[in-house]
Amino acid sequence: MSKLPPPDLADLITRRRWLLRLGETVALAGVSGVIPKAVAKPLAMATTPNATALPPGLYLPSADHLAHALEITTRPYIARPGSETEYAQFISGPYEPQFFSHQDFQIVTRLVEIILGKVSPAALSQTAQWVDFWVYSATGVLKAAQQLDPLHRSLAVAYYGETTVTDLETSNPQLVARQGIAVLHELSAARYGEGFLQITEPRQMELIDSIRAAKTEDPLRQFFDLIFKETVFGYYTSAEGFKELDYKGNTYHGQCPGCAV
């Protein structure tokens, strides 16, 4: 197995400068009373004029945008036209599903509710929105995975494992979702004479139990597994999910807390 050539010294220096500049930006933005404009000016003067020398995948941090992102957590920040940074904007009105139809999104929301149990309406809504957004984004993820540079793919395999990378290159969550919704409609109508949302809760649970007992290659089982996986991920990365986990990732520790024995 041939070894990769050693990195060029200039490349290492460029990466080091990039990391230092990013650290400076975060540190300055976190100082109490420092506004973004005060952060942006000194860092802009220190920016390397030849930004194209950066290795692929690295970009100079924008002091202006990063400072705003760190400062603003409860109100939207509108990025300037042509900005290199994308921001998720706050939803001002009712959520409009990006992948599922309104009726199918109601089914997804009900499945999320069954999986999570008793959670707040806000957490339920946010988790269902995450599932919809994740499925909507799946086409772009699939395309990007299939077009990955061979060296970048090798790095991904070394970090995540061959199975995970292959799954990204071959799985089609949108197809699984379309087929699963259609089969769920058919199965509910065949068994109970009504759609999934119209049948009683005990019948819904009975139907889900039969789905979970099906073989892994069954389209409906694959659909439910997809919804289950993204529901768990979506909820436990939400504010309520973090609170339930008693997440302390943003807490300073004088020493490593370790584990209770």
Backbone as CSV, one residue per row, in Angstrom:
resi,resn,N_x,N_y,N_z,CA_x,CA_y,CA_z,C_x,C_y,C_z
1,MET,0.857,-1.198,0.000,0.000,0.000,0.000,0.888,1.242,0.000
2,SER,0.746,2.107,-0.987,1.581,3.294,-1.105,1.143,4.346,-0.101
3,LYS,2.137,5.044,0.452,1.839,6.093,1.416,1.569,7.406,0.698
4,LEU,0.755,8.234,1.312,0.490,9.548,0.746,1.732,10.409,0.892
5,PRO,2.026,11.265,-0.083,3.194,12.138,0.020,3.045,13.088,1.187
6,PRO,4.175,13.473,1.818,4.093,14.394,2.963,3.533,15.731,2.532
7,PRO,2.768,16.397,3.378,2.180,17.684,3.011,3.259,18.735,2.799
8,ASP,2.990,19.621,1.880,3.927,20.693,1.595,3.998,21.642,2.786
9,LEU,5.187,22.175,3.059,5.377,23.042,4.206,4.489,24.279,4.132
10,ALA,4.360,24.826,2.912,3.513,26.010,2.735,2.071,25.700,3.070
11,ASP,1.653,24.462,2.746,0.281,24.051,3.038,0.058,23.987,4.548
12,LEU,1.051,23.446,5.277,0.932,23.365,6.731,0.846,24.755,7.352
13,ILE,1.648,25.678,6.845,1.626,27.038,7.366,0.268,27.682,7.117
14,THR,-0.282,27.440,5.926,-1.584,28.008,5.593,-2.660,27.466,6.522
15,ARG,-2.657,26.181,6.783,-3.632,25.582,7.679,-3.480,26.153,9.091
16,ARG,-2.221,26.325,9.521,-1.988,26.855,10.858,-2.540,28.275,10.972
17,ARG,-2.293,29.087,9.954,-2.816,30.448,9.966,-4.334,30.455,10.003
18,TRP,-4.926,29.522,9.247,-6.393,29.430,9.210,-6.952,29.116,10.589
19,LEU,-6.344,28.141,11.275,-6.822,27.753,12.593,-6.629,28.874,13.600
20,LEU,-5.485,29.556,13.521,-5.230,30.665,14.435,-6.235,31.786,14.230
21,ARG,-6.539,32.091,12.970,-7.473,33.177,12.681,-8.872,32.833,13.165
22,LEU,-9.261,31.556,12.995,-10.565,31.129,13.477,-10.637,31.256,14.993
23,GLY,-9.555,30.849,15.679,-9.534,30.961,17.133,-9.600,32.401,17.598
24,GLU,-8.882,33.281,16.893,-8.919,34.695,17.245,-10.326,35.256,17.107
25,THR,-11.005,34.855,16.039,-12.356,35.365,15.791,-13.307,34.954,16.898
26,VAL,-13.270,33.662,17.265,-14.161,33.159,18.306,-13.855,33.829,19.639
27,ALA,-12.562,33.950,19.958,-12.179,34.546,21.239,-12.624,35.998,21.338
28,LEU,-12.395,36.772,20.282,-12.770,38.177,20.313,-14.275,38.355,20.350
29,ALA,-14.980,37.506,19.599,-16.436,37.628,19.574,-17.051,37.273,20.909
30,GLY,-16.342,36.457,21.689,-16.879,36.046,22.980,-16.583,37.010,24.107
31,VAL,-15.763,38.045,23.859,-15.440,39.009,24.902,-16.645,39.915,25.159
32,SER,-17.002,40.077,26.376,-18.169,40.889,26.726,-17.991,42.325,26.259
33,GLY,-18.995,42.832,25.558,-18.996,44.216,25.127,-18.392,44.441,23.766
34,VAL,-17.778,43.396,23.147,-17.179,43.576,21.829,-18.252,43.352,20.785
35,ILE,-18.501,44.337,19.969,-19.517,44.215,18.935,-18.877,43.690,17.662
36,PRO,-19.642,43.077,16.738,-19.082,42.494,15.524,-18.193,43.419,14.722
37,LYS,-18.536,44.725,14.635,-17.727,45.639,13.836,-16.313,45.757,14.413
38,ALA,-16.223,45.744,15.734,-14.916,45.847,16.371,-14.095,44.593,16.143
39,VAL,-14.794,43.476,15.965,-14.098,42.218,15.704,-13.632,42.156,14.271
40,ALA,-14.483,42.594,13.371,-14.207,42.421,11.954,-13.029,43.244,11.464
41,LYS,-12.895,44.472,11.953,-11.870,45.375,11.415,-10.450,44.879,11.612
42,PRO,-10.025,44.529,12.849,-8.642,44.091,13.012,-8.339,42.782,12.310
43,LEU,-9.327,41.886,12.278,-9.084,40.611,11.619,-9.030,40.762,10.111
44,ALA,-9.795,41.680,9.576,-9.768,41.900,8.142,-8.396,42.394,7.700
45,MET,-7.746,43.202,8.553,-6.420,43.724,8.234,-5.380,42.622,8.250
46,ALA,-5.645,41.553,9.067,-4.671,40.467,9.176,-4.915,39.354,8.178
47,THR,-5.972,39.470,7.375,-6.327,38.413,6.434,-5.281,38.283,5.330
48,THR,-4.911,37.043,5.030,-3.951,36.795,3.966,-4.538,37.235,2.640
49,PRO,-3.863,38.037,1.845,-4.434,38.521,0.583,-4.684,37.415,-0.414
50,ASN,-3.889,36.353,-0.366,-4.048,35.270,-1.344,-4.863,34.148,-0.735
51,ALA,-6.205,34.314,-0.720,-7.070,33.313,-0.098,-7.120,32.022,-0.886
52,THR,-6.779,32.042,-2.170,-6.857,30.838,-2.995,-5.789,29.823,-2.624
53,ALA,-4.792,30.215,-1.795,-3.733,29.294,-1.406,-4.202,28.269,-0.390
54,LEU,-5.385,28.467,0.159,-5.899,27.522,1.146,-6.139,26.155,0.513
55,PRO,-5.894,25.072,1.255,-6.175,23.728,0.748,-7.664,23.554,0.488
56,PRO,-8.046,22.602,-0.374,-9.471,22.368,-0.662,-10.261,22.075,0.604
57,GLY,-11.398,22.720,0.735,-12.264,22.492,1.889,-12.065,23.456,3.028
58,LEU,-11.021,24.318,2.952,-10.783,25.308,4.002,-11.074,26.706,3.475
59,TYR,-11.740,27.502,4.275,-12.083,28.861,3.888,-11.743,29.800,5.034
60,LEU,-11.345,31.012,4.679,-11.050,31.995,5.707,-12.315,32.312,6.492
61,PRO,-12.237,32.317,7.834,-13.434,32.625,8.629,-13.842,34.076,8.441
62,SER,-15.124,34.285,8.317,-15.642,35.638,8.209,-15.893,36.165,9.619
63,ALA,-15.080,37.109,10.043,-15.220,37.643,11.406,-16.594,38.262,11.612
64,ASP,-17.072,38.959,10.615,-18.354,39.639,10.726,-19.489,38.642,10.950
65,HIS,-19.554,37.617,10.100,-20.657,36.667,10.185,-20.548,35.764,11.404
66,LEU,-19.324,35.332,11.731,-19.164,34.456,12.877,-19.519,35.173,14.176
67,ALA,-19.134,36.434,14.272,-19.466,37.201,15.465,-20.974,37.346,15.621
68,HIS,-21.671,37.586,14.524,-23.131,37.677,14.590,-23.742,36.346,15.009
69,ALA,-23.201,35.259,14.476,-23.742,33.943,14.795,-23.576,33.627,16.277
70,LEU,-22.452,34.049,16.858,-22.222,33.798,18.275,-23.053,34.719,19.162
71,GLU,-23.329,35.906,18.679,-24.029,36.900,19.491,-25.541,36.720,19.457
72,ILE,-26.089,36.364,18.304,-27.533,36.328,18.128,-28.040,34.891,18.214
73,THR,-28.874,34.601,19.195,-29.411,33.254,19.369,-30.929,33.217,19.390
74,THR,-31.566,34.373,19.537,-33.023,34.384,19.677,-33.726,35.203,18.609
75,ARG,-32.977,35.849,17.752,-33.614,36.625,16.693,-32.855,36.384,15.384
76,PRO,-33.527,36.502,14.259,-32.887,36.183,12.981,-31.823,37.198,12.586
77,TYR,-30.817,36.705,11.896,-29.787,37.576,11.336,-29.835,37.424,9.824
78,ILE,-30.070,38.504,9.131,-30.160,38.484,7.676,-28.775,38.732,7.082
79,ALA,-28.218,37.722,6.435,-26.888,37.860,5.845,-26.956,38.759,4.613
80,ARG,-25.871,39.453,4.351,-25.807,40.320,3.183,-25.845,39.504,1.905
81,PRO,-26.395,40.052,0.806,-26.393,39.347,-0.482,-24.967,38.989,-0.901
82,GLY,-24.786,37.765,-1.391,-23.467,37.327,-1.809,-22.606,36.801,-0.682
83,SER,-23.185,36.687,0.518,-22.415,36.193,1.653,-21.995,34.752,1.436
84,GLU,-20.816,34.386,1.937,-20.342,33.010,1.811,-20.925,32.110,2.877
85,THR,-21.676,32.690,3.792,-22.238,31.938,4.904,-23.751,31.853,4.775
86,GLU,-24.297,30.653,4.971,-25.744,30.447,4.933,-26.275,30.382,6.361
87,TYR,-27.416,30.969,6.585,-28.024,30.980,7.912,-29.433,30.391,7.822
88,ALA,-29.768,29.567,8.809,-31.136,29.061,8.905,-31.999,30.167,9.493
89,GLN,-33.026,30.548,8.771,-33.876,31.651,9.210,-35.027,31.144,10.076
90,PHE,-35.449,31.974,11.011,-36.575,31.637,11.860,-37.856,31.563,11.025
91,ILE,-38.724,30.624,11.368,-39.995,30.474,10.664,-41.010,31.431,11.290
92,SER,-41.541,32.325,10.475,-42.456,33.342,10.994,-43.915,32.908,10.938
93,GLY,-44.233,31.907,10.136,-45.613,31.451,10.007,-45.709,29.948,10.134
94,PRO,-46.837,29.354,9.748,-46.990,27.897,9.798,-45.938,27.201,8.940
95,TYR,-45.467,26.074,9.418,-44.426,25.345,8.700,-44.992,24.731,7.424
96,GLU,-44.282,24.912,6.333,-44.659,24.325,5.055,-43.718,23.164,4.752
97,PRO,-44.226,21.927,4.717,-43.360,20.770,4.446,-42.620,20.932,3.122
98,GLN,-41.354,20.547,3.111,-40.542,20.680,1.915,-40.536,19.415,1.073
99,PHE,-40.770,18.267,1.701,-40.803,17.005,0.945,-42.185,16.371,0.966
100,PHE,-42.726,16.152,2.129,-44.014,15.482,2.259,-45.168,16.421,1.905
101,SER,-46.261,15.839,1.424,-47.486,16.621,1.249,-48.025,16.949,2.638
102,HIS,-48.997,17.853,2.714,-49.549,18.233,4.017,-50.172,17.028,4.721
103,GLN,-50.879,16.189,3.977,-51.498,15.009,4.573,-50.442,14.017,5.041
104,ASP,-49.438,13.781,4.209,-48.381,12.841,4.582,-47.565,13.375,5.749
105,PHE,-47.398,14.692,5.820,-46.656,15.274,6.936,-47.418,15.085,8.241
106,GLN,-48.744,15.085,8.188,-49.539,14.804,9.381,-49.296,13.369,9.865
107,ILE,-49.140,12.449,8.906,-48.849,11.057,9.254,-47.473,10.964,9.902
108,VAL,-46.498,11.644,9.306,-45.149,11.652,9.872,-45.167,12.231,11.280
109,THR,-45.898,13.316,11.472,-45.991,13.939,12.797,-46.609,12.977,13.805
110,ARG,-47.617,12.236,13.382,-48.253,11.266,14.287,-47.283,10.135,14.630
111,LEU,-46.514,9.665,13.655,-45.518,8.625,13.931,-44.460,9.135,14.909
112,VAL,-44.031,10.376,14.714,-43.046,10.984,15.618,-43.626,11.069,17.030
113,GLU,-44.897,11.434,17.129,-45.553,11.545,18.427,-45.616,10.192,19.130
114,ILE,-45.915,9.138,18.379,-45.978,7.795,18.958,-44.596,7.351,19.429
115,ILE,-43.578,7.646,18.637,-42.213,7.233,18.974,-41.704,7.962,20.217
116,LEU,-41.958,9.258,20.312,-41.428,10.058,21.419,-42.251,9.951,22.693
117,GLY,-43.544,9.696,22.565,-44.387,9.697,23.746,-44.753,11.116,24.131
118,LYS,-44.813,11.397,25.424,-45.241,12.712,25.905,-44.080,13.705,25.865
119,VAL,-44.135,14.610,24.901,-43.179,15.717,24.819,-43.977,16.990,24.578
120,SER,-43.333,18.116,24.682,-44.026,19.378,24.470,-44.421,19.529,23.008
121,PRO,-45.480,20.286,22.718,-45.866,20.522,21.324,-44.732,21.124,20.498
122,ALA,-43.929,21.996,21.114,-42.824,22.618,20.389,-41.787,21.580,19.975
123,ALA,-41.424,20.685,20.895,-40.441,19.649,20.592,-40.978,18.687,19.530
124,LEU,-42.266,18.339,19.617,-42.884,17.470,18.623,-42.830,18.113,17.249
125,SER,-43.205,19.391,17.180,-43.213,20.103,15.906,-41.807,20.210,15.320
126,GLN,-40.835,20.557,16.149,-39.458,20.705,15.675,-38.893,19.388,15.172
127,THR,-39.210,18.299,15.856,-38.700,16.988,15.449,-39.317,16.546,14.130
128,ALA,-40.622,16.746,13.976,-41.278,16.392,12.713,-40.722,17.226,11.566
129,GLN,-40.463,18.495,11.825,-39.873,19.361,10.799,-38.481,18.870,10.418
130,TRP,-37.718,18.413,11.411,-36.390,17.880,11.122,-36.475,16.674,10.197
131,VAL,-37.420,15.767,10.467,-37.580,14.572,9.625,-37.883,14.975,8.186
132,ASP,-38.806,15.926,8.024,-39.155,16.401,6.686,-37.949,17.036,5.993
133,PHE,-37.229,17.882,6.718,-36.063,18.552,6.143,-34.970,17.554,5.781
134,TRP,-34.771,16.559,6.630,-33.727,15.554,6.376,-34.028,14.760,5.113
135,VAL,-35.286,14.336,4.957,-35.663,13.586,3.752,-35.548,14.486,2.525
136,TYR,-35.961,15.735,2.661,-35.864,16.691,1.556,-34.417,16.873,1.104
137,SER,-33.481,16.882,2.047,-32.074,17.108,1.745,-31.359,15.863,1.254
138,ALA,-32.020,14.711,1.288,-31.356,13.443,0.995,-30.799,13.375,-0.423
139,THR,-31.487,13.985,-1.383,-31.012,13.952,-2.771,-29.660,14.637,-2.906
140,GLY,-29.506,15.789,-2.274,-28.239,16.497,-2.322,-27.123,15.729,-1.641
141,VAL,-27.450,15.064,-0.522,-26.452,14.262,0.189,-26.008,13.086,-0.676
142,LEU,-26.970,12.429,-1.325,-26.657,11.297,-2.192,-25.761,11.727,-3.350
143,LYS,-26.089,12.838,-3.971,-25.296,13.336,-5.102,-23.879,13.691,-4.666
144,ALA,-23.762,14.362,-3.514,-22.450,14.747,-3.013,-21.611,13.518,-2.669
145,ALA,-22.246,12.500,-2.087,-21.517,11.283,-1.712,-21.008,10.547,-2.946
146,GLN,-21.817,10.520,-3.997,-21.422,9.819,-5.217,-20.339,10.552,-5.996
147,GLN,-20.188,11.858,-5.756,-19.199,12.658,-6.474,-17.984,12.995,-5.607
148,LEU,-17.836,12.313,-4.500,-16.747,12.597,-3.583,-15.400,12.269,-4.217
149,ASP,-14.437,13.164,-4.019,-13.085,12.930,-4.517,-12.539,11.633,-3.899
150,PRO,-11.819,10.806,-4.679,-11.309,9.527,-4.158,-10.512,9.666,-2.868
151,LEU,-9.669,10.698,-2.774,-8.889,10.899,-1.551,-9.794,11.267,-0.373
152,HIS,-10.806,12.104,-0.640,-11.744,12.474,0.424,-12.579,11.262,0.843
153,ARG,-12.907,10.398,-0.128,-13.663,9.191,0.202,-12.833,8.261,1.080
154,SER,-11.557,8.132,0.764,-10.671,7.288,1.573,-10.595,7.802,3.006
155,LEU,-10.546,9.124,3.149,-10.521,9.725,4.481,-11.830,9.450,5.215
156,ALA,-12.947,9.556,4.501,-14.256,9.304,5.117,-14.372,7.846,5.558
157,VAL,-13.878,6.926,4.735,-13.919,5.500,5.080,-13.071,5.228,6.314
158,ALA,-11.883,5.856,6.367,-11.000,5.650,7.508,-11.630,6.163,8.801
159,TYR,-12.443,7.215,8.700,-13.034,7.827,9.894,-14.368,7.192,10.274
160,TYR,-15.259,7.014,9.254,-16.612,6.534,9.535,-16.795,5.044,9.284
161,GLY,-15.931,4.447,8.456,-16.091,3.041,8.110,-16.699,2.871,6.731
162,GLU,-16.356,1.780,6.074,-16.822,1.520,4.717,-18.340,1.404,4.646
163,THR,-18.953,0.771,5.635,-20.408,0.560,5.611,-21.164,1.873,5.600
164,THR,-20.748,2.811,6.438,-21.427,4.106,6.520,-21.302,4.881,5.214
165,VAL,-20.099,4.890,4.646,-19.875,5.625,3.402,-20.650,4.985,2.253
166,THR,-20.626,3.669,2.157,-21.367,2.972,1.106,-22.860,3.231,1.229
167,ASP,-23.347,3.282,2.458,-24.772,3.554,2.684,-25.147,4.941,2.169
168,LEU,-24.288,5.928,2.387,-24.539,7.281,1.881,-24.565,7.312,0.360
169,GLU,-23.745,6.474,-0.264,-23.629,6.459,-1.720,-24.767,5.700,-2.401
170,THR,-25.466,4.849,-1.662,-26.457,3.971,-2.292,-27.885,4.149,-1.761
171,SER,-28.031,4.642,-0.529,-29.375,4.736,0.042,-30.161,5.867,-0.604
172,ASN,-31.473,5.705,-0.638,-32.362,6.708,-1.226,-33.547,6.927,-0.286
173,PRO,-33.372,7.740,0.764,-34.441,7.954,1.743,-35.737,8.475,1.140
174,GLN,-35.646,9.280,0.079,-36.873,9.806,-0.522,-37.709,8.687,-1.136
175,LEU,-37.057,7.741,-1.782,-37.780,6.600,-2.345,-38.389,5.756,-1.235
176,VAL,-37.623,5.535,-0.166,-38.127,4.769,0.982,-39.353,5.457,1.574
177,ALA,-39.317,6.785,1.684,-40.433,7.540,2.260,-41.671,7.451,1.373
178,ARG,-41.496,7.627,0.072,-42.647,7.554,-0.852,-43.296,6.171,-0.814
179,GLN,-42.480,5.141,-0.914,-43.017,3.777,-0.904,-43.655,3.459,0.443
180,GLY,-43.024,3.880,1.525,-43.539,3.571,2.852,-44.884,4.218,3.125
181,ILE,-45.034,5.480,2.759,-46.313,6.176,2.945,-47.414,5.483,2.150
182,ALA,-47.115,5.121,0.912,-48.118,4.463,0.058,-48.547,3.122,0.639
183,VAL,-47.585,2.326,1.102,-47.910,1.006,1.668,-48.680,1.162,2.978
184,LEU,-48.344,2.196,3.771,-49.062,2.421,5.022,-50.527,2.741,4.753
185,HIS,-50.788,3.566,3.736,-52.171,3.860,3.336,-52.906,2.567,2.981
186,GLU,-52.275,1.751,2.143,-52.901,0.517,1.670,-53.164,-0.450,2.819
187,LEU,-52.183,-0.622,3.708,-52.326,-1.580,4.804,-53.406,-1.143,5.788
188,SER,-53.446,0.145,6.108,-54.457,0.640,7.039,-55.860,0.481,6.464
189,ALA,-56.000,0.798,5.179,-57.308,0.673,4.534,-57.737,-0.785,4.438
190,ALA,-56.776,-1.669,4.144,-57.102,-3.090,3.994,-57.514,-3.716,5.326
191,ARG,-56.859,-3.321,6.408,-57.143,-3.930,7.711,-58.345,-3.305,8.414
192,TYR,-58.449,-1.980,8.331,-59.445,-1.303,9.148,-60.449,-0.479,8.342
193,GLY,-60.250,-0.396,7.042,-61.189,0.329,6.201,-61.046,1.842,6.269
194,GLU,-59.991,2.329,6.926,-59.758,3.763,7.050,-58.267,4.056,6.955
195,GLY,-57.944,5.346,6.713,-56.554,5.761,6.676,-55.920,5.725,8.058
196,PHE,-54.600,5.821,8.107,-53.878,5.686,9.370,-54.290,6.750,10.379
197,LEU,-54.528,7.967,9.935,-54.893,9.042,10.851,-56.321,8.915,11.361
198,GLN,-57.153,8.156,10.661,-58.556,8.028,11.038,-58.812,6.872,12.001
199,ILE,-57.929,5.894,12.055,-58.165,4.745,12.937,-57.828,5.124,14.378
200,THR,-58.321,4.344,15.323,-58.113,4.633,16.744,-56.655,4.399,17.138
201,GLU,-56.267,4.973,18.270,-54.882,4.818,18.735,-54.497,3.358,18.964
202,PRO,-55.364,2.523,19.595,-54.996,1.108,19.753,-54.732,0.420,18.416
203,ARG,-55.497,0.769,17.388,-55.272,0.168,16.076,-53.980,0.700,15.445
204,GLN,-53.697,1.973,15.684,-52.433,2.518,15.192,-51.251,1.773,15.814
205,MET,-51.315,1.540,17.116,-50.242,0.829,17.800,-50.144,-0.618,17.324
206,GLU,-51.289,-1.229,17.081,-51.314,-2.597,16.568,-50.644,-2.672,15.195
207,LEU,-50.919,-1.675,14.369,-50.338,-1.619,13.029,-48.826,-1.418,13.117
208,ILE,-48.391,-0.537,14.000,-46.960,-0.278,14.152,-46.232,-1.511,14.682
209,ASP,-46.854,-2.227,15.608,-46.241,-3.461,16.125,-46.016,-4.474,15.011
210,SER,-46.971,-4.563,14.101,-46.813,-5.501,12.981,-45.726,-5.035,12.023
211,ILE,-45.583,-3.731,11.871,-44.533,-3.183,10.999,-43.155,-3.485,11.582
212,ARG,-43.014,-3.290,12.892,-41.718,-3.524,13.544,-41.338,-5.000,13.544
213,ALA,-42.332,-5.867,13.431,-42.062,-7.311,13.399,-41.767,-7.818,11.986
214,ALA,-41.967,-6.960,10.983,-41.733,-7.375,9.592,-40.240,-7.516,9.315
215,LYS,-39.909,-8.132,8.193,-38.513,-8.312,7.803,-37.897,-6.963,7.457
216,THR,-36.584,-6.867,7.616,-35.898,-5.588,7.412,-35.997,-5.097,5.974
217,GLU,-36.179,-6.003,4.998,-36.287,-5.576,3.601,-37.699,-5.140,3.219
218,ASP,-38.657,-5.292,4.134,-40.027,-4.852,3.874,-40.066,-3.329,3.726
219,PRO,-40.704,-2.792,2.671,-40.726,-1.337,2.446,-41.296,-0.545,3.617
220,LEU,-42.332,-1.079,4.248,-42.943,-0.372,5.375,-42.033,-0.393,6.597
221,ARG,-41.324,-1.493,6.808,-40.370,-1.575,7.917,-39.208,-0.596,7.686
222,GLN,-38.729,-0.511,6.447,-37.651,0.420,6.132,-38.096,1.860,6.362
223,PHE,-39.346,2.158,6.010,-39.883,3.509,6.218,-39.965,3.840,7.702
224,PHE,-40.482,2.907,8.488,-40.610,3.159,9.924,-39.239,3.294,10.574
225,ASP,-38.280,2.450,10.162,-36.927,2.546,10.718,-36.299,3.903,10.399
226,LEU,-36.558,4.404,9.187,-36.042,5.713,8.794,-36.639,6.810,9.677
227,ILE,-37.953,6.775,9.860,-38.627,7.774,10.695,-38.142,7.671,12.142
228,PHE,-37.991,6.453,12.627,-37.552,6.238,14.010,-36.154,6.812,14.235
229,LYS,-35.236,6.499,13.335,-33.855,6.955,13.471,-33.767,8.481,13.491
230,GLU,-34.431,9.140,12.532,-34.336,10.598,12.454,-35.150,11.287,13.536
231,THR,-36.182,10.613,14.043,-36.934,11.158,15.172,-36.060,11.224,16.408
232,VAL,-35.352,10.150,16.683,-34.467,10.110,17.847,-33.361,11.159,17.710
233,PHE,-32.767,11.239,16.510,-31.700,12.215,16.288,-32.233,13.635,16.412
234,GLY,-33.384,13.892,15.782,-33.949,15.236,15.803,-34.329,15.696,17.198
235,TYR,-34.946,14.797,17.970,-35.395,15.187,19.307,-34.226,15.408,20.253
236,TYR,-33.259,14.499,20.233,-32.157,14.604,21.184,-31.062,15.573,20.751
237,THR,-31.303,16.326,19.695,-30.466,17.486,19.374,-31.287,18.771,19.478
238,SER,-32.488,18.667,20.031,-33.314,19.852,20.283,-33.079,20.332,21.706
239,ALA,-33.577,21.522,22.028,-33.397,22.079,23.369,-34.005,21.163,24.430
240,GLU,-35.209,20.638,24.161,-35.866,19.778,25.142,-35.132,18.445,25.276
241,GLY,-34.637,17.927,24.144,-33.886,16.680,24.191,-32.596,16.816,24.980
242,PHE,-31.884,17.940,24.781,-30.665,18.191,25.545,-30.971,18.261,27.040
243,LYS,-32.081,18.913,27.377,-32.454,19.045,28.782,-32.763,17.676,29.380
244,GLU,-33.449,16.827,28.624,-33.770,15.483,29.106,-32.509,14.662,29.343
245,LEU,-31.504,14.866,28.478,-30.232,14.155,28.625,-29.335,14.782,29.690
246,ASP,-29.777,15.917,30.234,-28.966,16.673,31.191,-27.614,17.005,30.569
247,TYR,-27.671,17.507,29.340,-26.472,17.813,28.565,-25.651,18.901,29.238
248,LYS,-24.361,18.644,29.403,-23.466,19.598,30.061,-22.317,20.008,29.142
249,GLY,-22.524,19.858,27.838,-21.455,20.158,26.891,-21.042,21.609,26.861
250,ASN,-21.906,22.493,27.310,-21.572,23.923,27.310,-21.250,24.433,28.713
251,THR,-20.847,23.525,29.597,-20.545,23.880,30.979,-19.053,23.743,31.251
252,TYR,-18.493,24.710,31.942,-17.063,24.666,32.255,-16.813,23.732,33.435
253,HIS,-15.812,22.870,33.308,-15.404,21.980,34.386,-13.955,22.291,34.761
254,GLY,-13.693,22.456,36.042,-12.325,22.677,36.500,-11.452,21.461,36.269
255,GLN,-12.080,20.279,36.288,-11.385,19.027,36.010,-12.373,18.062,35.388
256,CYS,-11.861,17.043,34.747,-12.731,16.058,34.081,-13.653,15.411,35.107
257,PRO,-14.999,15.474,34.909,-15.908,14.927,35.908,-15.855,13.411,36.005
258,GLY,-15.471,12.721,34.907,-15.370,11.272,34.937,-16.736,10.625,35.081
259,CYS,-16.731,9.376,35.495,-17.966,8.593,35.644,-18.098,8.096,37.079
260,ALA,-19.312,8.115,37.596,-19.567,7.600,38.945,-19.491,6.090,38.933
261,VAL,-18.786,5.513,39.876,-18.631,4.051,39.958,-19.553,3.522,41.038
